[in-house]
Amino acid sequence: MDRCIHLQQFAETQKKVLETHISQHKWFRGITDDNIAIRDFIKSFGGIMRTTYCLGCCPLRDECNLKKS
């Protein structure tokens, strides 16, 4: 498999993580604007969220070639 077919599920998972942690992230980084905080959160933790989803949550994680990249 050369492309992700679970982007919707990943996006939903990413949104839940973001909603859970954004207020703490804003406080910790001293950010008051929601949009700036969201961009900063994704820039800082987007890779970790992708890795976590792909290696631990994705139903096709054992057959996926993308998780190796």
URZI-V658163 format. One record per residue. N is the residue number from 1. SS is DSSP state (@ for helix, = for strand, . for the rest). PHI is phi in degrees with one decimal (999 if undefined). PSI is psi in whole degrees, 0 to 359 (999 if undefined). Layout:
((N SS PHI PSI) (N SS PHI PSI))
This chain:
((1 . 999 125) (2 . -107.3 2) (3 . -147.1 151) (4 . -76.1 131) (5 . -107.1 7) (6 . -117.6 33) (7 @ -62.3 322) (8 @ -62.9 314) (9 @ -65.1 320) (10 @ -63.0 315) (11 @ -61.7 320) (12 @ -65.2 319) (13 @ -65.0 315) (14 @ -60.5 319) (15 @ -62.8 318) (16 @ -63.4 317) (17 @ -62.5 315) (18 @ -60.4 312) (19 @ -62.2 325) (20 @ -69.7 324) (21 @ -112.8 356) (22 @ -65.2 322) (23 @ -66.2 321) (24 @ -66.8 321) (25 @ -63.1 316) (26 @ -59.6 314) (27 @ -64.1 312) (28 @ -62.4 319) (29 @ -89.3 355) (30 . 69.8 35) (31 . -102.6 134) (32 . -105.0 333) (33 . -84.3 127) (34 @ -60.2 316) (35 @ -65.9 320) (36 @ -64.6 319) (37 @ -64.0 318) (38 @ -63.8 314) (39 @ -60.4 317) (40 @ -65.6 319) (41 @ -62.0 313) (42 @ -66.7 320) (43 @ -61.6 319) (44 @ -77.7 322) (45 @ -123.6 1) (46 @ -58.6 318) (47 @ -64.4 320) (48 @ -66.1 319) (49 @ -64.3 318) (50 @ -62.5 312) (51 @ -60.9 316) (52 @ -62.5 315) (53 @ -64.4 310) (54 @ -65.2 321) (55 @ -86.0 335) (56 @ -119.0 335) (57 @ -112.2 326) (58 . -61.7 130) (59 . -66.2 341) (60 . -106.0 21) (61 . -58.8 332) (62 . -77.5 337) (63 . -103.5 357) (64 . -83.1 131) (65 . -85.6 337) (66 @ -68.8 327) (67 @ -65.5 342) (68 @ -81.0 346) (69 . -93.5 999))
